[in-house]
């Protein structure tokens, strides 16, 4: 039997812990692979009681979590207590528990005690107050990969759904900085990682990559900007020379209708919103964040901590359930 999936708690004041509980409740109807939650067991028990969820919770070890899953939600103690007592009111004092949950998840995969990592949402602003130095989840995971596997890893964010998969070439930077950061090297490196992992993780024999232009109408032959001519097209040509099936650059406003989506397996877009708006329009509840380029599988729900609804029992676990299912399929 394959090892279970390691699920992190996310920010304990957000919806992550309750989504984990709801996913366990739905394990049979959704045919979920076994997973265990890395958190403070007493906190998880309190959360379940506050939500009136009648489920068994059992503290265990990662090595025995697979045996526990059929009768109770396995919770592996991270050794970091959760101090927040009010859902929806995040506290930077909980940053150590949030980060330790992620660290332990990667440790478990590296040791063979887990088959994949699924992460619940974190609030970067809260972590920054506690001294967190990384831009986000993805960069932290790349550092943990280096710590446990050696080597250097370039992590790439892909948003996946049955309808559409997208990769933003630049992520959390001001729009005014995109043209400066969008280099041939960035496009080529990202394209190679995406093509490789679509083959090894998603078992697509010949993955087809389609690139969006940066400017309206993909620059209109230079009349609306030269990034397509000077940067994107040469990078696509180099990817083709390296054996990657790559096409574009295409106008972003015509890439995402139903017929267009049949012509590629993933769309790579220069800006964050070019990529995320279409997938969140098509599959808002079902989209999954997948990190490519790492030596282990990592998925995550495609939403944030939702502090405004945390603790009310109204959060939708669909994206987390899809993330767990996808991690199971990828492994």
Buried (B, 14 or more C-beta within 10 A) or exposed (E): EEBBBBBBBBBBBBBBBBBBBBBBBBBEEBEBBBBBBBBBBBBBBBBBEEBEBEBEBBBBEBBBBBEBBEEBBBBBBBEBEBEBEEBBEBBBBBBBBBBBBBBBBBBBBBEEBBBBBBBBBBBBEBBBBBEBEBEBBBEBBBBBBEEBBEEEBEBBBBBBBEBBBBBBBBBEEEEEEBBEEBEBEBBBBBBBBBBBBBEEBBEBEEBBBBBBBBBEBBBEEEEBBBBBBEBBBBBBEBBBEEEBBBBBBBBBBEBBEEEEBEEBBBBBBBBBEBBBBBBBEBBBBBBBBBBBBBBBBBBBBBBBBBBEBBBBBEBBBBBBBBBBBBBBBBB
